[in-house]
Each structure stands twice: as structure tokens, then as C-alpha cells.
């Protein structure tokens, strides 16, 4: 059992078969490898969006044409409709470099950091008496 799943001291789901992060990695990120080094233990996904209202008229018309022929999907954000311009995945070793690169992007870009369900914390149970 330990050889199949090297993670110890974490709360496991379904009778110890998987952790919350492993499940999130499989279902939400489709087991995507790290874009920096190719590692399989991805812990961060960064998506970059640009609002349609921040684009020039020519670019906006081209985007709306792509949407009308169903080649592109728009995301609905709090600021309005947006186009996803990039998606990057990173392992724990490459995550700081990806965070720095995302912070250096243009000021009009909206960056979404998805770190998954959070770190697994050991569960300490005390028997009441």
C-alpha cells in the first residue's frame, strides 16, 4: 500500500486510496504535467484572462467572430466577459518562478491562481473520557 501512494501523514479519502490533492490533480487538472520540468506532481495552475472591454475594437471583433463560429469560449468574470489567454501548470519546485512570471505580466491581465484543495494536515484525534 505504501509503495502505491508515497504520501503519509495526510487525510485520505475512500478508505485511504487517494488524498484530496491527488483527486483534484486528476479531475480538475487532468493529470497535466508541470510545464517547467515535466514533473507529474503539479500543485499550481495559473490562468490568465483579458477582459473584452480592455481590447481594441479590431481585436474585440475578431474575438466575437471566433465565439460566433464556436472556436472560442468566453469566461464570465466579475468585470465582464473575458478571454483566457494562457494556462500554465507548475510543480512545487517550479511554482515560485511561475508566480513571479505571472506578477510581471501586463497590468490589464487578470491572473487566477488555483492551488487546489490545500495542504493535507495530519488529523489528531483525542479520545474523550
N, C-alpha and C positions, 0 to 999 in steps of 0.2 A: 504494500500500500504506500509506503513512504517513497519508494522509487518512482511510482506513478505521479505523485504530487509532492514536490520537494518543499512546499510551504508548510511550516509548522507554526504553532502558537497563533493561529488565526481561526476565527469562527468560520466553520464550513457549513455549506448548505447541502441538503439532500443526503443526510447521513454521512457527511464527510467526503463527498465525491468532488466538490468544487467550492471555491471561495467566491465571494461577491465580485471581486475584481476579475477573476477568470471568466465568470459568466458575462460580465459587462464587455470584456475584451472580445468574447466570442459573438455575442448578439449585436452589440451596438457598433463595434469597430470591425466586425467580420474577420477577425484574426489578422488584421493588416500588420505587416512588419514595420519596423522603425525605418523611416525614410533616410535617416542619417547613417546607420551602421547595419541595418538589416536584421537586428535582433527581434525575437518574437515576443518579448515581454514589454509590450507597449503600455505606457502609463499616462500618456497625454495626447489629446487630439486638439489641434488648433485650426479653426475655420476662420477665414477672412471674408467679410462681406462689404459691399459698397452699395449705398442707397441709390435708387434711381434718380432721386431729386438732386444728388450731387454730381450727376453725369452731364456731359454736354448733350445738346439736343440731337446731334447726329448719332452719338453712341446710344442714347436712350431709344431712338427709333430703331436702330439695328437690334437692340436687345428685345424690344417689344415685337419685332418681326420674328426673332428666334422663338419667343414664347408662343406666338400665334401658330407657328408650324410645329409646336411641341418638341423643339430641340433643346429648350432650356426651361428650367423651373425657377420661379421667383420665391424668395423666402419672405415671410411677413414678420417684420420686426416692429418694435415699439415706435421707431422713427418713420416707418413706412415700408414699402416694398424694396427688397434688396436682392442683389445678385451675389452668389457665392463665387468668389474669385480664387480661392485656394483652400486646400486641405492638406495638413501635414500631420504625421504621427511621429511620436518620439518615445524612446525607452527612457528609463530613469537617468541613464548616463548622458543622453543627448538632450534631455528636456531643458536644462538651463540655457543651452545655446539656442534652442528654438524659441524660448521665452524672450531672450534678448533680441533675436531677429524680429519677432513679432512686435516688440516695443519700438523698434526703429522704423516701422512702416509709415506710410503716409498718414497725416492727421485725420483725413476723411474716412479711413478704413475702420470698420467695426470688427474687432477680434474677439472670438469666442473660445475660451479655454475650457475643455472638457477633461477633467481629471478622473472621471469615473466615480464609483460609489465611495471612495475614500479609503484610507488605510484601514486594514483589518486590525482590530485591537484585541488583545487577549481578554477573555472573559473570566473574571474571578468570581466564583460563587461561594458564599458563606452559608453554611447550614445553620438555620435558626434553631434555637433550643428552648 
